Amino acid sequence: MSRPGIRQALLKPDYAHLYPGIPANEWYPAAVMTDLVLSLRLRSLHRVPLTRERALNDAHFEFRGVSSAAANAAIREDRQEERRRRTTEE
C-alpha cells in the first residue's frame, strides 16, 4: 500500500526477531510502526533495542514517503502559491 504524502516504515527481516509481533517486509504508516515499537518497549524493555534519537532505528527499518515535516512544508508552500495567484488575478 503506497499512500502519497504519508511517511511509511518497513521492518527489515534481519531484525524481525528483535520486534516480536511486528511483521517484517510490510509497509505501515511510520506513526503506526512507532506506536507498535513503543508498545513493545513498554511491555518488554530488555528485548527491544532502545535508541535515544528515534523510536525507529534506521538500521532496522526502511522508510519511504515524505516525512511529516516535509509534507507540512509542501502543503504550506502550495497554499502560499495559491494566495499569490489569487492576489495577482485580482
Backbone as a chain_set.jsonl record, in Angstrom:
{"seq": "MSRPGIRQALLKPDYAHLYPGIPANEWYPAAVMTDLVLSLRLRSLHRVPLTRERALNDAHFEFRGVSSAAANAAIREDRQEERRRRTTEE", "coords": {"N": [[0.846, -1.163, 0.0], [0.792, 2.039, -1.002], [0.759, 5.295, -0.047], [0.576, 8.486, -1.079], [2.291, 11.216, 0.395], [2.273, 10.208, 2.922], [4.397, 9.14, 5.386], [6.115, 6.114, 5.482], [7.062, 2.993, 7.043], [9.114, 0.061, 7.128], [9.851, -3.0, 8.576], [12.95, -4.526, 8.548], [13.755, -7.834, 7.52], [15.982, -9.101, 8.747], [16.032, -8.098, 11.302], [13.708, -8.755, 12.519], [13.405, -10.558, 14.626], [13.947, -9.047, 16.835], [11.724, -7.574, 17.263], [9.154, -8.835, 18.204], [6.008, -9.862, 17.008], [5.645, -7.806, 15.236], [5.229, -7.654, 11.863], [7.66, -8.428, 9.399], [8.875, -6.922, 6.346], [6.556, -5.564, 5.546], [4.816, -2.68, 4.688], [3.932, 0.033, 6.736], [2.16, 2.915, 7.951], [4.435, 5.279, 9.245], [3.876, 6.388, 11.737], [2.161, 4.503, 12.867], [3.874, 2.283, 12.976], [5.744, 3.284, 14.772], [4.157, 3.468, 17.082], [3.695, 0.725, 17.492], [6.308, -0.205, 18.027], [6.979, 1.299, 20.314], [5.059, 0.31, 22.051], [5.951, -2.326, 22.332], [8.334, -1.8, 23.66], [7.409, -0.842, 26.098], [6.234, -3.109, 27.149], [8.301, -4.985, 27.23], [11.198, -4.21, 27.869], [13.829, -5.226, 27.75], [14.087, -6.743, 25.423], [13.731, -5.244, 23.128], [15.607, -3.12, 21.136], [16.844, -0.072, 22.389], [16.938, 3.285, 21.388], [18.317, 6.524, 21.533], [17.832, 8.644, 19.831], [15.714, 8.134, 17.925], [12.549, 6.46, 17.693], [12.295, 4.5, 15.791], [14.801, 2.662, 14.617], [17.166, 3.427, 12.177], [18.79, 1.46, 11.07], [17.299, -0.829, 11.367], [14.903, -0.461, 10.104], [13.274, 0.377, 7.0], [12.428, 3.258, 5.093], [9.925, 5.184, 3.394], [8.355, 7.677, 1.385], [7.132, 10.952, 2.294], [8.417, 12.822, 4.951], [6.661, 13.922, 7.878], [7.19, 16.607, 8.522], [8.24, 17.547, 6.108], [6.067, 17.104, 4.443], [4.202, 18.852, 5.567], [5.511, 21.264, 5.061], [5.429, 21.283, 2.268], [2.673, 21.467, 1.826], [2.185, 23.949, 2.995], [3.688, 25.579, 1.267], [2.253, 25.2, -1.116], [-0.189, 26.413, -0.43], [0.661, 29.046, -0.038], [1.502, 29.665, -2.619], [-0.945, 29.496, -3.965], [-2.304, 31.637, -2.76], [-0.723, 33.758, -3.711], [-1.281, 33.576, -6.454], [-4.029, 34.178, -6.468], [-3.959, 36.809, -5.512], [-2.559, 38.044, -7.566], [-4.353, 37.736, -9.669], [-6.45, 39.383, -8.946]], "CA": [[0.0, 0.0, 0.0], [1.563, 3.275, -1.074], [-0.109, 6.46, 0.095], [1.395, 9.683, -1.219], [2.224, 12.173, 1.48], [2.322, 9.502, 4.206], [5.679, 8.505, 5.659], [5.914, 4.707, 5.789], [8.216, 2.26, 7.569], [9.101, -1.373, 6.926], [10.825, -3.707, 9.404], [13.819, -5.402, 7.761], [13.652, -9.214, 8.021], [17.115, -9.463, 9.602], [15.829, -7.579, 12.651], [12.358, -9.115, 12.954], [13.455, -11.252, 15.924], [14.018, -8.033, 17.894], [10.42, -6.92, 17.349], [8.133, -9.89, 18.102], [4.644, -9.398, 16.778], [5.611, -6.841, 14.137], [5.604, -8.378, 10.656], [8.725, -7.872, 8.555], [8.583, -6.756, 4.912], [5.239, -4.979, 5.301], [4.812, -1.231, 4.882], [2.93, 0.622, 7.618], [2.446, 4.325, 8.228], [5.507, 5.374, 10.244], [3.274, 6.655, 13.043], [1.653, 3.219, 13.364], [5.041, 1.476, 13.317], [6.296, 3.862, 16.006], [3.291, 3.027, 18.179], [3.95, -0.699, 17.725], [7.623, -0.352, 18.656], [6.901, 1.839, 21.671], [4.263, -0.638, 22.826], [6.866, -3.42, 22.678], [9.278, -1.313, 24.668], [6.724, -0.746, 27.386], [5.95, -4.455, 27.647], [9.478, -5.831, 27.374], [12.335, -3.336, 27.572], [15.088, -5.921, 27.506], [14.13, -7.409, 24.119], [13.659, -4.279, 22.032], [16.722, -2.175, 21.25], [16.485, 1.313, 22.675], [17.785, 4.313, 20.782], [17.999, 7.842, 22.091], [17.445, 9.6, 18.8], [14.445, 7.863, 17.258], [11.886, 5.213, 18.08], [12.554, 3.531, 14.725], [16.222, 2.637, 14.288], [17.401, 3.422, 10.728], [19.412, 0.197, 10.667], [16.312, -1.898, 11.463], [13.713, -0.133, 9.32], [13.373, 1.159, 5.767], [11.417, 4.306, 5.061], [9.569, 5.776, 2.108], [7.36, 8.733, 1.515], [7.55, 12.257, 2.776], [8.298, 12.977, 6.397], [5.566, 14.826, 8.248], [7.657, 17.994, 8.425], [8.351, 17.882, 4.684], [4.706, 17.161, 3.902], [3.614, 20.109, 6.03], [6.161, 22.357, 4.334], [4.907, 21.265, 0.9], [1.298, 21.983, 1.896], [2.296, 25.381, 3.266], [4.141, 26.22, 0.027], [1.128, 25.178, -2.057], [-1.151, 27.441, -0.006], [1.245, 30.361, -0.313], [1.459, 29.855, -4.071], [-2.345, 29.756, -4.305], [-2.594, 33.027, -2.34], [-0.046, 34.647, -4.662], [-2.034, 33.555, -7.707], [-5.269, 34.928, -6.251], [-3.607, 38.213, -5.388], [-2.178, 38.507, -8.903], [-5.549, 37.732, -10.523], [-7.388, 40.417, -8.509]], "C": [[0.898, 1.235, 0.0], [0.601, 4.448, -1.043], [0.752, 7.699, -0.011], [1.204, 10.626, -0.04], [2.276, 11.536, 2.861], [3.686, 8.826, 4.325], [5.401, 7.067, 6.077], [7.209, 4.063, 6.257], [8.003, 0.77, 7.362], [10.187, -1.985, 7.805], [11.621, -4.653, 8.512], [13.796, -6.805, 8.366], [14.789, -9.613, 8.965], [16.934, -9.033, 11.051], [14.466, -7.945, 13.23], [12.361, -9.794, 14.324], [13.525, -10.274, 17.101], [12.671, -7.371, 18.169], [9.299, -7.958, 17.206], [6.73, -9.3, 17.957], [4.518, -8.363, 15.681], [6.078, -7.568, 12.877], [6.705, -7.647, 9.88], [8.215, -7.766, 7.116], [7.168, -6.282, 4.613], [5.301, -3.495, 5.623], [3.641, -0.817, 5.761], [3.191, 2.123, 7.686], [3.467, 4.393, 9.365], [4.949, 5.631, 11.639], [2.741, 5.366, 13.678], [2.825, 2.341, 13.798], [5.685, 1.981, 14.609], [5.474, 3.429, 17.206], [3.533, 1.557, 18.518], [5.266, -0.914, 18.467], [7.584, 0.166, 20.095], [6.091, 0.925, 22.585], [5.123, -1.832, 23.244], [7.838, -2.998, 23.773], [8.645, -1.26, 26.047], [6.498, -2.125, 28.004], [7.213, -5.252, 27.955], [10.734, -5.062, 27.002], [13.603, -4.085, 27.194], [15.189, -6.543, 26.117], [14.171, -6.438, 22.945], [14.79, -3.277, 22.187], [16.235, -0.747, 21.457], [17.459, 2.25, 21.979], [17.372, 5.652, 21.368], [17.378, 8.753, 21.048], [16.029, 9.37, 18.264], [13.849, 6.565, 17.764], [12.185, 4.112, 17.064], [14.014, 3.65, 14.276], [16.406, 2.525, 12.768], [18.019, 2.119, 10.238], [18.385, -0.935, 10.606], [15.101, -1.696, 10.558], [14.093, 0.587, 8.031], [12.224, 2.156, 5.783], [11.15, 4.736, 3.626], [8.496, 6.819, 2.349], [7.957, 9.979, 2.122], [7.416, 12.292, 4.291], [7.209, 13.985, 6.698], [5.972, 16.283, 8.096], [7.738, 18.423, 6.967], [6.969, 17.987, 4.044], [4.034, 18.463, 4.309], [4.213, 21.298, 5.309], [5.625, 22.44, 2.907], [3.486, 21.826, 0.857], [1.316, 23.493, 2.105], [2.725, 26.14, 1.998], [3.025, 26.268, -1.005], [0.107, 26.259, -1.712], [-0.64, 28.838, -0.294], [1.204, 30.662, -1.805], [0.033, 30.172, -4.519], [-2.735, 31.186, -3.924], [-1.954, 34.021, -3.298], [-0.81, 34.728, -5.976], [-3.323, 34.348, -7.58], [-5.011, 36.419, -6.18], [-3.27, 38.809, -6.755], [-3.397, 38.636, -9.813], [-6.512, 38.863, -10.158], [-7.071, 41.748, -9.053]], "O": [[1.683, 1.431, 0.928], [-0.266, 4.577, -1.907], [1.578, 7.952, 0.867], [0.092, 10.807, 0.455], [2.317, 12.244, 3.867], [4.076, 8.038, 3.464], [4.547, 6.823, 6.93], [8.303, 4.515, 5.922], [6.877, 0.273, 7.41], [11.33, -1.528, 7.778], [11.046, -5.481, 7.806], [13.816, -6.953, 9.588], [14.568, -10.391, 9.893], [17.613, -9.552, 11.937], [14.113, -7.489, 14.317], [11.42, -9.625, 15.099], [13.2, -10.636, 18.231], [12.499, -6.693, 19.182], [8.579, -7.962, 16.207], [6.333, -8.382, 18.675], [3.41, -8.065, 15.234], [7.21, -8.049, 12.83], [6.68, -6.426, 9.728], [7.254, -8.431, 6.729], [6.635, -6.567, 3.541], [5.774, -3.096, 6.687], [2.508, -1.256, 5.559], [4.327, 2.559, 7.499], [3.367, 3.644, 10.337], [5.501, 5.138, 12.622], [2.862, 5.168, 14.887], [2.779, 1.724, 14.862], [6.121, 1.185, 15.44], [6.032, 3.061, 18.24], [3.571, 1.185, 19.69], [5.337, -1.7, 19.412], [8.114, -0.483, 20.997], [6.41, 0.785, 23.766], [5.033, -2.296, 24.38], [8.121, -3.761, 24.696], [9.282, -1.596, 27.045], [6.563, -2.29, 29.222], [7.204, -6.104, 28.843], [11.275, -5.256, 25.914], [14.378, -3.593, 26.373], [16.297, -6.845, 25.673], [14.619, -6.812, 21.861], [14.928, -2.651, 23.238], [15.322, -0.283, 20.775], [18.668, 2.019, 21.989], [16.197, 5.872, 21.663], [16.491, 9.547, 21.361], [15.24, 10.31, 18.164], [14.571, 5.674, 18.213], [12.311, 2.941, 17.423], [14.4, 4.628, 13.634], [15.853, 1.618, 12.146], [17.788, 1.72, 9.097], [18.58, -1.902, 9.869], [14.363, -2.64, 10.277], [15.09, 1.306, 7.972], [11.187, 1.924, 6.404], [12.024, 4.663, 2.763], [7.826, 6.83, 3.381], [9.149, 10.036, 2.422], [6.413, 11.842, 4.844], [6.874, 14.813, 5.851], [5.196, 17.101, 7.602], [7.348, 19.54, 6.627], [6.73, 18.856, 3.205], [3.372, 19.106, 3.494], [3.5, 22.245, 4.979], [5.392, 23.533, 2.392], [3.142, 22.579, -0.055], [0.557, 24.226, 1.471], [2.192, 27.208, 1.697], [2.866, 27.274, -1.697], [-0.403, 26.942, -2.601], [-1.389, 29.71, -0.734], [0.906, 31.787, -2.208], [-0.165, 31.037, -5.372], [-3.422, 31.866, -4.687], [-2.575, 35.021, -3.66], [-0.969, 35.808, -6.545], [-3.676, 35.107, -8.482], [-5.775, 37.209, -6.736], [-3.651, 39.939, -7.059], [-3.462, 39.549, -10.636], [-7.321, 39.262, -10.995], [-7.777, 42.715, -8.769]]}, "num_chains": 1, "name": "protein.A"}
